[in-house]
């Protein structure tokens, strides 16, 4: 746990690193004129593989770059770590880190009923920052021998076993436990240590589980994830997963035992750090947030709706290593529908295969950039649809049925509805490094199709994991840096939900701008407009949707909102929900070009060359 002994008022420097699968990123923060600010960043290749096999070398290289940029000495001269606390122009007061090197935390989850305890266990593992390799359940459609084969072939870092309410099902839970025991699963990091198992099921079975599992596994018992059907209690399991991750998995990864001695705060998996940062946004604004980390290999989606936090990992959707998986899952035609010029499907797939082979390359031409942006839309769209299957209401709970329920065919599966989301937040290379901020704003809008009035944020220089882990020990410093140096306010998207014919009226927007002048815009279906409104500025707006469109108060009902500005401005989106894209090829391309031009998405001279 945290070993910070310096009083906060005496602190002056904080160092945070993220040991990623390919790059180790160091960020130094300092207190200036009484407030915490970002000072400098350094990056170096991660040194988890041969010939180095010691992550601390990559950390030292990244920190050395920070030292060169700032003239501030951080590393101890004898190579024994980080100098803590600071003394003049040497040392820092807190050092914390996140890590996803070596594939991060990979887990197998087992439960009794796939849609109940197994689903709850899956949420707990994802909340701890894990990649869930498989979910084994009694009713998952596989024969026992197939499950045994699967468990044997997985080689996870850890297993989370749940099942049964307290005092409830027992024989079936023991069946699952015996299946795991019979499979003799081996840990990913070799036979040198026992595979950790967290048991979070029916507590009356603890003696039998202990008898069965204590030999050959590192067993940890925690409170039941579903003590009664109506309650989901994932926190004890999530905490145990994190502690075992530190104790077992991290201690066997090359160089981590050394790194653990350097840090003042427990090492956190990178996705868990990112999740903490998303929760920091939701907690500060007291609003519902939907966030994404669009990485090279994975897409992590986070939602905080009515204070309930859920994370999902699409381990096969990413912008470099797994870019061809996006193509496979989305279908090439779904990617090409966002491209406004003629490009053969074969040409698109060849480019994406090249990106997979050379994951560190960046687009060299506008054509390449537009193709990459088209893939990003689909990766985000698929990531959200996967997230919605995890962000669901508890299954198996008896609801009191009212007369109105009789008319509803079924209770909706997910509670992540775009109309209730107040903030969209994005991080990851493609969004953070988009040449124009409007590009990342439109990519997020096209992929997730926000409804009503939605604020849009993005990470400026990839600091979310660093600030997430810092927020667990020094929230005020983390938010100060986040607010002033990390979070870019892109602007606000105003989009009524509903559909109509192309050209039919969608909404009228009356805005009172900061200077007092009035602005009235009427938009028809298929139109988008960008209203300049700077970061930190606000405008009062009355938005009147057409009768079949809804801004959140019901079809045709006007809403009054305070709209916040941003670096891109206010996006008035009258393209309908779902977004209207014509089937006919030429009409679709014309409409895309119209949107790109009216938003000034790409340089006009380069766009002309492509068309």
Helices and strands as residue ranges (DSSP letters): G 8-10, E 13-19, E 23-32, E 35-45, H 55-70, E 94-99, G 101-103, E 105-111, H 117-127, E 130-137, H 144-154, E 158-161, H 171-183, E 195-199, G 203-205, H 206-213, E 217-221, H 235-244, I 245-250, H 251-252, H 256-262, E 268-269, H 270-285, E 289-294, E 299-305, E 308-314, H 323-330, H 332-336, H 345-357, H 366-390, H 403-407, G 418-420, E 423-427, H 429-432, H 437-448, E 452-459, H 464-471, H 475-481, I 482-486, E 487-495, E 505-512, E 518-524, E 527-531, E 538-545, E 559-564, E 569-574, H 585-599, H 604-610
